[in-house]
């Protein structure tokens, strides 16, 4: 199968996101035992888009920034270095207790000690994102977008961002833009808003072309019955995902691509990494393979980013999952949370298991 993409578009990929920073102790140390930290720009959605932007496709970011904030300037400069165009609503801070950018405080773990992430999102400026802040007819109708990638993380941040993602999906549908939706369920985001968010996520999923998520995401976001008890381990997960996707297809017939990653943690630096994808009526599976991990955060985003890049390039579906798998593996070798491929060859070398020096 092939996803037909809109022609004559200014942007290959559009992402709405709430940008923030990550604080990471040096040398794989835990947060409570450290006094030296690295601060870097991050968001799950910009992680996804980085694969395409580093490989030369035009990417646009829609976000909210704190006006005159040095952290906002850091974010702007970082996204520019990733070759992304940014359109942002600038929000006055409102004093010391006003708005700011989210902070992820995370150590990378080491050996038998797993990573730990503490999310500090009080006063997050991204929660103010609204369709009122952007000219969607201009963005989708005049400029043109081939794929808009929506994340359940942004969709569940606040009632405003839920409506924002819904309006983006409606505008994309109106102008022939393909819609990618990574469900990304977070229980703390959904608490007290289950009925409202179920309705919003269901409407977005009903017009999406690409749905990404694990068993929990599809069950808790969309109310799809989970897999029956079956085989154990990653092989059992593959069978269970296929079984559940059969039900998802019946409920959301508009979507033609479904995907998830598979991960088994042997140690912090050693994972088994695989993926499952349905494209049309065909299943594509990457049996879990061992990968070395420097920092696991962003691996799943790298997979989605690589898969979307392959779709944008018009490759056959077998390559979508392969390039996605390898892009996710690449991201885990970096400390930036996002893959920074030097070129396509570097990603394909990872897929082929070729780690020999290139001179």
Number of C-alpha atoms within 10 A of each C-alpha: 12 12 18 13 18 15 12 12 19 17 19 27 30 28 22 26 24 27 27 24 20 22 20 23 21 15 13 18 20 19 21 8 8 14 9 13 17 11 15 19 22 24 21 22 27 28 24 30 31 26 32 27 25 20 16 14 19 19 25 24 21 18 23 26 29 23 17 12 16 10 19 21 14 15 20 20 14 15 21 12 11 20 19 25 17 17 16 17 20 16 17 15 17 11 7 7 9 13 21 24 24 22 22 21 18 21 26 25 23 18 12 11 13 14 18 12 16 13 11 12 16 14 15 21 25 28 25 22 28 21 17 11 16 17 10 17 14 10 19 24 17 13 13 23 27 23 27 23 26 26 20 22 21 24 27 28 21 20 16 19 24 23 18 22 25 20 17 23 25 17 17 25 15 12 17 18 28 22 25 27 22 23 26 21 21 16 12 9 17 18 9 10 12 15 10 13 23 15 13 20 20 16 16 22 26 16 20 26 21 23 24 19 21 19 17 17 19 21 17 18 25 20 13 17 16 20 18 11 9 11 12 11 9 18 14 14 19 22 17 19 22 19 15 19 23 11 15 21 16 10 15 18 14 14 21 18 22 24 25 22 25 21 16 15 13 12 16 19 20 16 20 17 23 25 23 22 26 22 21 15 8 11 15 17 17 17 14 19 14 15 19 17 21 19 22 23 25 25 30 27 28 32 31 30 30 29 28 26 27 21 21 19 14 15 14 14 22 16 17 24 30 25 26 28 31 26 33 31 28 26 28 24 20 18 17 18 25 30 30 21 18 11 12 13 10 16 24 17 13 18 18 10 11 11 10 7 5 5 3
